[in-house]
Amino acid sequence: MSAYREAIIELYKNPLNNYEMEDASTDFEDSNPLCGDQIHVWVKVDENGVVEKVSFKGTGCAISQASTSLLTEELPGMTIEEVEALDQDDIQELLGIPLSPVRLKCALLGQKVIQGALLKYKASKRED
């Protein structure tokens, strides 16, 4: 088993930042009905639009959970615009393994949910 695969299994068993954040600026939840993955994220954003921290709770396959776990470590310090600019190549690079189209959908769920949370945050700021 490759070191990357072992790391994914380890993140699945012991995900990083796996908690409900009490002081989040925004949150969002979504699922991938094809494989049953479900992820809820919480994001704290500072007054300058920089991500301070990200946490999540989820169920599903090792790829979706590991990808989201890695994103919670990668995103703090990035602006909302930088997070929105992340694409599937960035996510695959973060995971470090080649993915089939079906597995790619699993890997991208965390990014999709985080971007949903940031859209919700931006909409709330426009209402203020």
N, CA, C and O atoms as a MOPAC input file, in Angstrom:
PM7 MOZYME 1SCF
protein

 N      0.84800 1    -1.18300 1     0.00000 1
 C      0.00000 1     0.00000 1     0.00000 1
 C      0.89400 1     1.24800 1     0.00000 1
 O      1.85800 1     1.32900 1     0.76100 1
 N      0.56500 1     2.20800 1    -0.85600 1
 C      1.38400 1     3.41300 1    -0.94800 1
 C      1.23400 1     4.27300 1     0.30700 1
 O      0.26300 1     4.14900 1     1.05300 1
 N      2.20200 1     5.13300 1     0.51500 1
 C      2.16000 1     6.04500 1     1.65900 1
 C      0.93800 1     6.96100 1     1.57100 1
 O      0.32500 1     7.28300 1     2.58900 1
 N      0.58800 1     7.37700 1     0.35100 1
 C     -0.58800 1     8.23600 1     0.19100 1
 C     -1.86200 1     7.49900 1     0.58100 1
 O     -2.72200 1     8.05300 1     1.26600 1
 N     -1.97800 1     6.25600 1     0.14700 1
 C     -3.17800 1     5.48400 1     0.49700 1
 C     -3.25300 1     5.25900 1     1.99600 1
 O     -4.33000 1     5.33900 1     2.58600 1
 N     -2.12000 1     4.98100 1     2.61000 1
 C     -2.09800 1     4.81000 1     4.06100 1
 C     -2.52400 1     6.09700 1     4.75800 1
 O     -3.25900 1     6.05900 1     5.74500 1
 N     -2.06100 1     7.24200 1     4.24300 1
 C     -2.43300 1     8.53500 1     4.82800 1
 C     -3.93700 1     8.77400 1     4.69300 1
 O     -4.56200 1     9.30100 1     5.61400 1
 N     -4.51800 1     8.39600 1     3.56700 1
 C     -5.95900 1     8.56800 1     3.37000 1
 C     -6.74100 1     7.71000 1     4.35600 1
 O     -7.71800 1     8.17000 1     4.94700 1
 N     -6.31800 1     6.47700 1     4.53200 1
 C     -6.98100 1     5.58900 1     5.49400 1
 C     -6.84900 1     6.15500 1     6.91100 1
 O     -7.80400 1     6.11200 1     7.68700 1
 N     -5.68400 1     6.67800 1     7.24300 1
 C     -5.46900 1     7.26400 1     8.57300 1
 C     -6.38200 1     8.48000 1     8.78400 1
 O     -6.96400 1     8.63400 1     9.85800 1
 N     -6.51200 1     9.34500 1     7.76300 1
 C     -7.39500 1    10.50300 1     7.86700 1
 C     -8.86200 1    10.09400 1     7.95900 1
 O     -9.67000 1    10.78100 1     8.58300 1
 N     -9.19200 1     8.98100 1     7.34000 1
 C    -10.55600 1     8.46500 1     7.42700 1
 C    -10.84200 1     7.99600 1     8.85600 1
 O    -11.90700 1     8.26600 1     9.41100 1
 N     -9.88500 1     7.29900 1     9.43200 1
 C    -10.05100 1     6.77500 1    10.79700 1
 C     -9.95400 1     7.88100 1    11.84900 1
 O    -10.67100 1     7.86200 1    12.85000 1
 N     -9.06200 1     8.84400 1    11.61200 1
 C     -8.81600 1     9.93100 1    12.56800 1
 C     -8.78600 1    11.27500 1    11.83500 1
 O     -7.71900 1    11.86200 1    11.65800 1
 N     -9.95600 1    11.76000 1    11.40900 1
 C     -9.98000 1    13.00100 1    10.62700 1
 C     -9.53600 1    14.21500 1    11.44400 1
 O     -9.73200 1    14.27700 1    12.65700 1
 N     -8.94000 1    15.16600 1    10.75000 1
 C     -8.50700 1    16.42000 1    11.35700 1
 C     -9.70000 1    17.37500 1    11.43300 1
 O    -10.57600 1    17.36000 1    10.56900 1
 N     -9.71900 1    18.19700 1    12.46900 1
 C    -10.73900 1    19.24700 1    12.60200 1
 C    -12.15400 1    18.69900 1    12.46500 1
 O    -12.99900 1    19.28200 1    11.78500 1
 N    -12.39400 1    17.58300 1    13.11700 1
 C    -13.66800 1    16.87400 1    13.02500 1
 C    -14.54300 1    17.21600 1    14.23400 1
 O    -14.67800 1    16.43000 1    15.17100 1
 N    -15.13300 1    18.41700 1    14.18200 1
 C    -15.99500 1    18.87400 1    15.26400 1
 C    -16.93100 1    19.96200 1    14.74900 1
 O    -16.69300 1    20.55800 1    13.69900 1
 N    -17.99300 1    20.20900 1    15.50000 1
 C    -18.92100 1    21.28200 1    15.17800 1
 C    -18.38400 1    22.56600 1    15.80200 1
 O    -18.29300 1    22.67600 1    17.02500 1
 N    -18.03100 1    23.53200 1    14.96600 1
 C    -17.44400 1    24.78700 1    15.43300 1
 C    -18.53800 1    25.69500 1    16.00500 1
 O    -19.51700 1    26.00900 1    15.32800 1
 N    -18.35600 1    26.10400 1    17.25100 1
 C    -19.35200 1    26.94100 1    17.92800 1
 C    -19.37600 1    28.38100 1    17.40700 1
 O    -20.44600 1    28.98300 1    17.31800 1
 N    -18.21300 1    28.93900 1    17.06300 1
 C    -18.12800 1    30.35900 1    16.69200 1
 C    -17.94300 1    30.56600 1    15.18200 1
 O    -17.30700 1    31.53100 1    14.75900 1
 N    -18.49500 1    29.66700 1    14.38400 1
 C    -18.34500 1    29.74700 1    12.92800 1
 C    -19.06000 1    30.96200 1    12.35900 1
 O    -20.08300 1    31.39900 1    12.88700 1
 N    -18.51600 1    31.49900 1    11.28500 1
 C    -19.15500 1    32.59500 1    10.55400 1
 C    -20.26100 1    32.06300 1     9.65200 1
 O    -21.23000 1    32.76400 1     9.35700 1
 N    -20.10500 1    30.82100 1     9.21900 1
 C    -21.05700 1    30.21300 1     8.29300 1
 C    -20.92500 1    28.69600 1     8.36200 1
 O    -19.93100 1    28.16600 1     8.85800 1
 N    -21.93200 1    28.01900 1     7.86100 1
 C    -21.87200 1    26.56200 1     7.76400 1
 C    -22.70300 1    26.14000 1     6.56000 1
 O    -23.48200 1    26.92300 1     6.01800 1
 N    -22.52300 1    24.89700 1     6.15800 1
 C    -23.26400 1    24.38100 1     5.00400 1
 C    -23.15800 1    22.85900 1     5.02700 1
 O    -22.19300 1    22.29400 1     5.54100 1
 N    -24.15900 1    22.22100 1     4.46600 1
 C    -24.17700 1    20.76200 1     4.41800 1
 C    -24.66300 1    20.30800 1     3.05200 1
 O    -25.54800 1    20.92000 1     2.45500 1
 N    -24.06800 1    19.22200 1     2.56700 1
 C    -24.52000 1    18.65200 1     1.30000 1
 C    -24.10900 1    17.18200 1     1.28000 1
 O    -23.38700 1    16.70400 1     2.15600 1
 N    -24.58400 1    16.49100 1     0.26500 1
 C    -24.27800 1    15.06800 1     0.16400 1
 C    -24.08100 1    14.66900 1    -1.28400 1
 O    -24.42400 1    15.40200 1    -2.21200 1
 N    -23.51800 1    13.48600 1    -1.44600 1
 C    -23.36600 1    12.87500 1    -2.75100 1
 C    -24.28400 1    11.65100 1    -2.72600 1
 O    -23.88600 1    10.59600 1    -2.23300 1
 N    -25.49900 1    11.77500 1    -3.24800 1
 C    -26.46500 1    10.68800 1    -3.12800 1
 C    -26.03900 1     9.39000 1    -3.81300 1
 O    -26.52500 1     8.31600 1    -3.45700 1
 N    -25.13300 1     9.47700 1    -4.79600 1
 C    -24.71200 1     8.26800 1    -5.50700 1
 C    -23.96900 1     7.29900 1    -4.60300 1
 O    -24.09200 1     6.08300 1    -4.75200 1
 N    -23.19200 1     7.84200 1    -3.65700 1
 C    -22.43100 1     6.92600 1    -2.80200 1
 C    -22.73200 1     7.11500 1    -1.31100 1
 O    -22.16900 1     6.40800 1    -0.47400 1
 N    -23.60900 1     8.05600 1    -0.97500 1
 C    -24.01500 1     8.20800 1     0.42000 1
 C    -23.11600 1     9.09200 1     1.27000 1
 O    -23.31300 1     9.18100 1     2.48200 1
 N    -22.13500 1     9.74600 1     0.66400 1
 C    -21.28000 1    10.65700 1     1.42800 1
 C    -22.09700 1    11.86900 1     1.86400 1
 O    -22.91700 1    12.38300 1     1.10400 1
 N    -21.86300 1    12.31700 1     3.08800 1
 C    -22.52400 1    13.51400 1     3.59000 1
 C    -21.51700 1    14.30600 1     4.41200 1
 O    -20.79200 1    13.74500 1     5.23400 1
 N    -21.47800 1    15.62700 1     4.18000 1
 C    -20.51400 1    16.48200 1     4.87400 1
 C    -21.19900 1    17.77100 1     5.30800 1
 O    -21.93700 1    18.39300 1     4.54500 1
 N    -20.93600 1    18.15600 1     6.55400 1
 C    -21.36200 1    19.44200 1     7.10100 1
 C    -20.08300 1    20.17400 1     7.49500 1
 O    -19.26800 1    19.63700 1     8.24400 1
 N    -19.90100 1    21.39500 1     6.99600 1
 C    -18.70800 1    22.17600 1     7.32300 1
 C    -19.08800 1    23.44400 1     8.08000 1
 O    -20.19200 1    23.97100 1     7.94100 1
 N    -18.14800 1    23.91000 1     8.87500 1
 C    -18.23000 1    25.18600 1     9.57000 1
 C    -16.97700 1    25.95900 1     9.20100 1
 O    -15.87500 1    25.41100 1     9.21700 1
 N    -17.14700 1    27.23900 1     8.86700 1
 C    -16.01400 1    28.07200 1     8.45600 1
 C    -16.05500 1    29.37100 1     9.25100 1
 O    -17.09400 1    30.02200 1     9.35500 1
 N    -14.91600 1    29.72900 1     9.80400 1
 C    -14.77300 1    31.03100 1    10.47400 1
 C    -13.95100 1    31.92700 1     9.55600 1
 O    -12.84600 1    31.57100 1     9.14500 1
 N    -14.51400 1    33.10700 1     9.23800 1
 C    -13.88500 1    34.06600 1     8.33200 1
 C    -13.64900 1    35.35600 1     9.10900 1
 O    -14.52900 1    35.80400 1     9.84300 1
 N    -12.46300 1    35.96000 1     8.95400 1
 C    -12.19600 1    37.21600 1     9.65800 1
 C    -12.77400 1    38.40500 1     8.88600 1
 O    -13.33600 1    38.23400 1     7.80500 1
 N    -12.63200 1    39.60100 1     9.44400 1
 C    -13.23400 1    40.79600 1     8.84400 1
 C    -12.62400 1    41.16400 1     7.49500 1
 O    -13.20200 1    41.96100 1     6.75500 1
 N    -11.46500 1    40.59700 1     7.16500 1
 C    -10.81700 1    40.86400 1     5.87800 1
 C    -11.12600 1    39.80700 1     4.81800 1
 O    -10.55500 1    39.83600 1     3.72800 1
 N    -12.02600 1    38.87600 1     5.13200 1
 C    -12.37300 1    37.83500 1     4.17000 1
 C    -11.33900 1    36.72200 1     4.08000 1
 O    -11.21700 1    36.05700 1     3.05200 1
 N    -10.59100 1    36.52400 1     5.17100 1
 C     -9.59600 1    35.45000 1     5.22400 1
 C    -10.14200 1    34.32700 1     6.10600 1
 O    -10.67000 1    34.57500 1     7.19100 1
 N    -10.00900 1    33.10400 1     5.63300 1
 C    -10.46100 1    31.94100 1     6.39100 1
 C     -9.55200 1    31.75500 1     7.60600 1
 O     -8.33400 1    31.63400 1     7.47000 1
 N    -10.15400 1    31.73400 1     8.78300 1
 C     -9.39800 1    31.51400 1    10.01800 1
 C     -9.31000 1    30.03400 1    10.36000 1
 O     -8.23800 1    29.51600 1    10.67500 1
 N    -10.46200 1    29.35900 1    10.29200 1
 C    -10.45700 1    27.92200 1    10.55400 1
 C    -11.66200 1    27.26600 1     9.90700 1
 O    -12.66800 1    27.90500 1     9.60100 1
 N    -11.51700 1    25.95600 1     9.71000 1
 C    -12.56200 1    25.15100 1     9.07900 1
 C    -12.67800 1    23.85900 1     9.86700 1
 O    -11.67200 1    23.25400 1    10.23700 1
 N    -13.91100 1    23.43800 1    10.12300 1
 C    -14.12100 1    22.13400 1    10.74900 1
 C    -15.25000 1    21.42800 1    10.00200 1
 O    -15.97500 1    22.04500 1     9.22200 1
 N    -15.38700 1    20.12800 1    10.25200 1
 C    -16.43400 1    19.37900 1     9.55400 1
 C    -16.85000 1    18.15800 1    10.34900 1
 O    -16.13300 1    17.68200 1    11.23000 1
 N    -18.01800 1    17.67200 1    10.01300 1
 C    -18.51000 1    16.37200 1    10.46000 1
 C    -19.03500 1    15.70100 1     9.20800 1
 O    -19.67300 1    16.34400 1     8.37400 1
 N    -18.77100 1    14.41700 1     9.07100 1
 C    -19.25000 1    13.75700 1     7.87200 1
 C    -19.28200 1    12.25500 1     7.99900 1
 O    -18.72000 1    11.66000 1     8.91800 1
 N    -19.95700 1    11.67600 1     7.04800 1
 C    -19.99000 1    10.22200 1     6.91300 1
 C    -19.78100 1     9.91000 1     5.44600 1
 O    -20.11000 1    10.71300 1     4.57200 1
 N    -19.23900 1     8.75000 1     5.18800 1
 C    -19.04900 1     8.34100 1     3.80700 1
 C    -17.72700 1     7.63900 1     3.61000 1
 O    -17.11600 1     7.13100 1     4.55000 1
 N    -17.30300 1     7.62600 1     2.35700 1
 C    -16.10700 1     6.87200 1     1.98900 1
 C    -14.82800 1     7.56100 1     2.46000 1
 O    -14.83700 1     8.73400 1     2.83300 1
 N    -13.74700 1     6.81700 1     2.43500 1
 C    -12.44700 1     7.32500 1     2.88300 1
 C    -11.99900 1     8.52600 1     2.06200 1
 O    -11.40700 1     9.45700 1     2.60800 1
 N    -12.27200 1     8.52100 1     0.76100 1
 C    -11.82200 1     9.61700 1    -0.10400 1
 C    -12.51700 1    10.92800 1     0.26600 1
 O    -11.85400 1    11.95800 1     0.38900 1
 N    -13.82800 1    10.90900 1     0.44400 1
 C    -14.54500 1    12.15400 1     0.76400 1
 C    -14.12200 1    12.69300 1     2.12600 1
 O    -13.95000 1    13.90000 1     2.30000 1
 N    -13.95800 1    11.79800 1     3.07900 1
 C    -13.60100 1    12.23400 1     4.42600 1
 C    -12.14800 1    12.72300 1     4.49200 1
 O    -11.86000 1    13.72100 1     5.15200 1
 N    -11.25400 1    12.03600 1     3.82300 1
 C     -9.84200 1    12.45000 1     3.82200 1
 C     -9.65900 1    13.76400 1     3.08800 1
 O     -8.91200 1    14.63200 1     3.54000 1
 N    -10.33500 1    13.91500 1     1.95700 1
 C    -10.22900 1    15.14500 1     1.18400 1
 C    -10.70500 1    16.34200 1     2.00300 1
 O    -10.04000 1    17.37700 1     2.03500 1
 N    -11.84300 1    16.20500 1     2.65800 1
 C    -12.37000 1    17.29800 1     3.48000 1
 C    -11.44700 1    17.57000 1     4.65400 1
 O    -11.19800 1    18.72700 1     4.99500 1
 N    -10.94500 1    16.53000 1     5.26600 1
 C    -10.01100 1    16.67600 1     6.38100 1
 C     -8.77700 1    17.47700 1     5.95900 1
 O     -8.34800 1    18.38900 1     6.66600 1
 N     -8.21500 1    17.12800 1     4.80900 1
 C     -7.04200 1    17.84600 1     4.29900 1
 C     -7.37500 1    19.30200 1     3.99200 1
 O     -6.55600 1    20.18800 1     4.23700 1
 N     -8.56000 1    19.55700 1     3.46200 1
 C     -8.95500 1    20.93400 1     3.16700 1
 C     -9.04900 1    21.77700 1     4.44100 1
 O     -8.72800 1    22.96500 1     4.41900 1
 N     -9.48400 1    21.17800 1     5.54500 1
 C     -9.59400 1    21.94600 1     6.79500 1
 C     -8.23500 1    22.43800 1     7.26300 1
 O     -8.14600 1    23.43400 1     7.98000 1
 N     -7.18100 1    21.74900 1     6.86400 1
 C     -5.81500 1    22.15900 1     7.21100 1
 C     -5.23400 1    23.12800 1     6.18500 1
 O     -4.42500 1    23.99100 1     6.52500 1
 N     -5.64700 1    22.98200 1     4.94200 1
 C     -5.07700 1    23.74700 1     3.82800 1
 C     -5.63900 1    25.17100 1     3.72700 1
 O     -4.92100 1    26.08900 1     3.33000 1
 N     -6.90600 1    25.36000 1     4.08000 1
 C     -7.59000 1    26.61800 1     3.78600 1
 C     -7.32400 1    27.78100 1     4.74900 1
 O     -7.34200 1    28.92900 1     4.30600 1
 N     -7.07900 1    27.54300 1     6.03600 1
 C     -6.81400 1    28.69300 1     6.90600 1
 C     -5.65700 1    29.54700 1     6.37600 1
 O     -4.59000 1    29.04800 1     6.01700 1
 N     -5.92200 1    30.87100 1     6.34600 1
 C     -4.94600 1    31.80800 1     5.80200 1
 C     -5.23900 1    32.20500 1     4.36800 1
 O     -4.66900 1    33.17200 1     3.86100 1
 N     -6.12100 1    31.47100 1     3.71000 1
 C     -6.49200 1    31.79600 1     2.33300 1
 C     -7.68000 1    32.76200 1     2.33900 1
 O     -8.50200 1    32.73900 1     3.25500 1
 N     -7.76300 1    33.61200 1     1.30900 1
 C     -8.92600 1    34.48400 1     1.16800 1
 C    -10.08500 1    33.67300 1     0.59100 1
 O     -9.89500 1    32.58500 1     0.04600 1
 N    -11.28000 1    34.22600 1     0.72600 1
 C    -12.45600 1    33.57700 1     0.14100 1
 C    -12.24800 1    33.36300 1    -1.35300 1
 O    -12.59500 1    32.30900 1    -1.88600 1
 N    -11.68400 1    34.35700 1    -2.02800 1
 C    -11.46400 1    34.25500 1    -3.47400 1
 C    -10.47700 1    33.13500 1    -3.80700 1
 O    -10.66300 1    32.42600 1    -4.79600 1
 N     -9.44000 1    32.96800 1    -3.00100 1
 C     -8.47200 1    31.88600 1    -3.23400 1
 C     -9.13700 1    30.52400 1    -3.05000 1
 O     -8.86700 1    29.59400 1    -3.81000 1
 N     -9.99700 1    30.40400 1    -2.05700 1
 C    -10.71200 1    29.14500 1    -1.83400 1
 C    -11.64400 1    28.86500 1    -3.00900 1
 O    -11.73200 1    27.73400 1    -3.48700 1
 N    -12.33500 1    29.89800 1    -3.46700 1
 C    -13.25600 1    29.72300 1    -4.59500 1
 C    -12.52700 1    29.32500 1    -5.87700 1
 O    -13.11200 1    28.67700 1    -6.74500 1
 N    -11.26800 1    29.70100 1    -6.00000 1
 C    -10.49100 1    29.40100 1    -7.21000 1
 C     -9.94000 1    27.97300 1    -7.23300 1
 O     -9.44700 1    27.52500 1    -8.26800 1
 N    -10.01400 1    27.26300 1    -6.12800 1
 C     -9.51500 1    25.88400 1    -6.10700 1
 C    -10.31600 1    25.04500 1    -7.09700 1
 O    -11.53400 1    25.18800 1    -7.20200 1
 N     -9.62000 1    24.16700 1    -7.82200 1
 C    -10.31300 1    23.30800 1    -8.76900 1
 C     -9.98000 1    21.84500 1    -8.50100 1
 O     -9.28000 1    21.52200 1    -7.54100 1
 N    -10.48600 1    20.97500 1    -9.35400 1
 C    -10.30400 1    19.54300 1    -9.11900 1
 C     -8.83900 1    19.13100 1    -9.16100 1
 O     -8.45000 1    18.18700 1    -8.47500 1
 N     -8.02600 1    19.81400 1    -9.94600 1
 C     -6.59800 1    19.49300 1    -9.97000 1
 C     -5.95000 1    19.77900 1    -8.61200 1
 O     -5.10400 1    19.01600 1    -8.14600 1
 N     -6.35700 1    20.88700 1    -7.98400 1
 C     -5.82900 1    21.21900 1    -6.65400 1
 C     -6.21000 1    20.15000 1    -5.63500 1
 O     -5.39800 1    19.77400 1    -4.79000 1
 N     -7.43700 1    19.66700 1    -5.71700 1
 C     -7.91200 1    18.65800 1    -4.77100 1
 C     -7.16900 1    17.34300 1    -5.00100 1
 O     -6.75600 1    16.69300 1    -4.04100 1
 N     -6.99600 1    16.94800 1    -6.25200 1
 C     -6.26000 1    15.71400 1    -6.53900 1
 C     -4.81900 1    15.81300 1    -6.06700 1
 O     -4.26300 1    14.84700 1    -5.54500 1
 N     -4.21400 1    16.98300 1    -6.25100 1
 C     -2.83900 1    17.18800 1    -5.79200 1
 C     -2.76000 1    17.09000 1    -4.26800 1
 O     -1.81000 1    16.52900 1    -3.72200 1
 N     -3.75300 1    17.63300 1    -3.59900 1
 C     -3.80800 1    17.57000 1    -2.14000 1
 C     -3.88400 1    16.11500 1    -1.66300 1
 O     -3.22500 1    15.73500 1    -0.69500 1
 N     -4.69100 1    15.31200 1    -2.35200 1
 C     -4.82700 1    13.89600 1    -1.98900 1
 C     -3.60200 1    13.06800 1    -2.38100 1
 O     -3.22100 1    12.13400 1    -1.67600 1
 N     -3.00000 1    13.42000 1    -3.50200 1
 C     -1.78000 1    12.75200 1    -3.91500 1
 C     -1.94300 1    11.40700 1    -4.58800 1
 O     -0.97400 1    10.66100 1    -4.72900 1
 N     -3.16800 1    11.08600 1    -5.01000 1
 C     -3.38100 1     9.82200 1    -5.71800 1
 C     -4.26400 1    10.06700 1    -6.93900 1
 O     -5.09800 1    10.97300 1    -6.92900 1
 N     -4.08700 1     9.26900 1    -7.98400 1
 C     -4.98300 1     9.39000 1    -9.14300 1
 C     -6.37700 1     8.88100 1    -8.76900 1
 O     -6.51400 1     7.93000 1    -7.99900 1
 N     -7.39700 1     9.51700 1    -9.31500 1
 C     -8.76600 1     9.14700 1    -8.98500 1
 C     -9.58800 1     8.90500 1   -10.23900 1
 O     -9.45500 1     9.61900 1   -11.23300 1
 N    -10.42800 1     7.90100 1   -10.18100 1
 C    -11.38600 1     7.65500 1   -11.25900 1
 C    -12.44500 1     8.75900 1   -11.20200 1
 O    -12.54800 1     9.46000 1   -10.19600 1
 N    -13.23100 1     8.92200 1   -12.26800 1
 C    -14.28600 1     9.95300 1   -12.24500 1
 C    -15.25400 1     9.79800 1   -11.06800 1
 O    -15.67300 1    10.79600 1   -10.48200 1
 N    -15.60900 1     8.58200 1   -10.72000 1
 C    -16.51500 1     8.36500 1    -9.58800 1
 C    -15.85000 1     8.78600 1    -8.28200 1
 O    -16.47700 1     9.44500 1    -7.45200 1
 N    -14.60100 1     8.41600 1    -8.09600 1
 C    -13.86600 1     8.78100 1    -6.88300 1
 C    -13.58500 1    10.27400 1    -6.82700 1
 O    -13.52800 1    10.85600 1    -5.74400 1
 N    -13.41000 1    10.89600 1    -7.98600 1
 C    -13.17900 1    12.33400 1    -8.03200 1
 C    -14.39500 1    13.07300 1    -7.47500 1
 O    -14.25000 1    14.06100 1    -6.75600 1
 N    -15.59300 1    12.59100 1    -7.80700 1
 C    -16.81600 1    13.19200 1    -7.27800 1
 C    -16.81800 1    13.13000 1    -5.75000 1
 O    -17.24300 1    14.08000 1    -5.09200 1
 N    -16.34800 1    12.02600 1    -5.18900 1
 C    -16.24100 1    11.89100 1    -3.73100 1
 C    -15.22600 1    12.89400 1    -3.18100 1
 O    -15.47300 1    13.54700 1    -2.16700 1
 N    -14.09300 1    13.00800 1    -3.85300 1
 C    -13.01400 1    13.88500 1    -3.39400 1
 C    -13.42200 1    15.35300 1    -3.43600 1
 O    -12.95300 1    16.15000 1    -2.62400 1
 N    -14.29200 1    15.71500 1    -4.37600 1
 C    -14.68300 1    17.11300 1    -4.55300 1
 C    -15.84100 1    17.54900 1    -3.65900 1
 O    -16.15700 1    18.73800 1    -3.60100 1
 N    -16.48000 1    16.61000 1    -2.96300 1
 C    -17.63500 1    16.96400 1    -2.14100 1
 C    -17.26100 1    17.98100 1    -1.05500 1
 O    -17.99200 1    18.95100 1    -0.85100 1
 N    -16.15200 1    17.77900 1    -0.36500 1
 C    -15.74800 1    18.71700 1     0.68700 1
 C    -15.55100 1    20.12300 1     0.14500 1
 O    -15.98600 1    21.09900 1     0.75600 1
 N    -14.89500 1    20.22000 1    -1.00000 1
 C    -14.68000 1    21.52600 1    -1.63700 1
 C    -16.02200 1    22.16200 1    -1.98800 1
 O    -16.22400 1    23.35600 1    -1.76600 1
 N    -16.93000 1    21.37000 1    -2.53100 1
 C    -18.25200 1    21.86600 1    -2.91600 1
 C    -18.99500 1    22.40500 1    -1.69200 1
 O    -19.62800 1    23.45800 1    -1.76300 1
 N    -18.92000 1    21.69700 1    -0.59000 1
 C    -19.62700 1    22.10800 1     0.62000 1
 C    -18.98100 1    23.36700 1     1.21500 1
 O    -19.68700 1    24.27200 1     1.66100 1
 N    -17.66500 1    23.42600 1     1.22300 1
 C    -16.97700 1    24.61900 1     1.72800 1
 C    -17.32200 1    25.82900 1     0.86700 1
 O    -17.57100 1    26.91400 1     1.39400 1
 N    -17.33900 1    25.65400 1    -0.44500 1
 C    -17.70000 1    26.76700 1    -1.31900 1
 C    -19.15700 1    27.18100 1    -1.10100 1
 O    -19.48200 1    28.36500 1    -1.19200 1
 N    -20.02900 1    26.22400 1    -0.81800 1
 C    -21.42400 1    26.54500 1    -0.48600 1
 C    -21.51300 1    27.37700 1     0.78600 1
 O    -22.30700 1    28.31500 1     0.86900 1
 N    -20.69700 1    27.03100 1     1.77400 1
 C    -20.67300 1    27.79200 1     3.02800 1
 C    -20.19400 1    29.22000 1     2.77600 1
 O    -20.72700 1    30.16400 1     3.35900 1
 N    -19.19700 1    29.38200 1     1.91400 1
 C    -18.67900 1    30.72100 1     1.62800 1
 C    -19.66900 1    31.54900 1     0.80300 1
 O    -19.74800 1    32.76300 1     0.98500 1
 N    -20.41500 1    30.92100 1    -0.08800 1
 C    -21.47200 1    31.63300 1    -0.81600 1
 C    -22.53900 1    32.12400 1     0.15300 1
 O    -23.01700 1    33.25200 1     0.03900 1
 N    -22.90700 1    31.28300 1     1.09500 1
 C    -23.88500 1    31.64400 1     2.12100 1
 C    -23.35600 1    32.81300 1     2.95600 1
 O    -24.10400 1    33.73500 1     3.28300 1
 N    -22.07100 1    32.77000 1     3.29600 1
 C    -21.44100 1    33.84400 1     4.07100 1
 C    -21.48200 1    35.15900 1     3.29100 1
 O    -21.86100 1    36.19300 1     3.83900 1
 N    -21.09800 1    35.12300 1     2.02700 1
 C    -21.07900 1    36.33100 1     1.20300 1
 C    -22.48700 1    36.90100 1     1.04600 1
 O    -22.66300 1    38.12000 1     1.06300 1
 N    -23.47800 1    36.04800 1     0.89400 1
 C    -24.86300 1    36.51100 1     0.77900 1
 C    -25.31100 1    37.19900 1     2.06900 1
 O    -26.02100 1    38.20300 1     2.02300 1
 N    -24.90500 1    36.67100 1     3.19500 1
 C    -25.27800 1    37.27700 1     4.47600 1
 C    -24.60500 1    38.63800 1     4.65500 1
 O    -25.17000 1    39.52800 1     5.29000 1
 N    -23.42700 1    38.80200 1     4.11000 1
 C    -22.71100 1    40.08300 1     4.21000 1
 C    -23.38000 1    41.14300 1     3.33000 1
 O    -23.38700 1    42.32400 1     3.67900 1
 N    -23.93400 1    40.73000 1     2.20500 1
 C    -24.62200 1    41.68000 1     1.32200 1
 C    -25.90200 1    42.19700 1     1.96300 1
 O    -26.33400 1    43.32100 1     1.70700 1
 N    -26.50700 1    41.34600 1     2.80900 1
 C    -27.75100 1    41.73300 1     3.48700 1
 C    -27.51500 1    42.70100 1     4.63000 1
 O    -28.42100 1    43.43800 1     5.02100 1
 N    -26.28800 1    42.70400 1     5.17600 1
 C    -25.96800 1    43.58200 1     6.32700 1
 C    -26.00100 1    45.04400 1     5.95300 1
 O    -25.75700 1    45.90400 1     6.80000 1

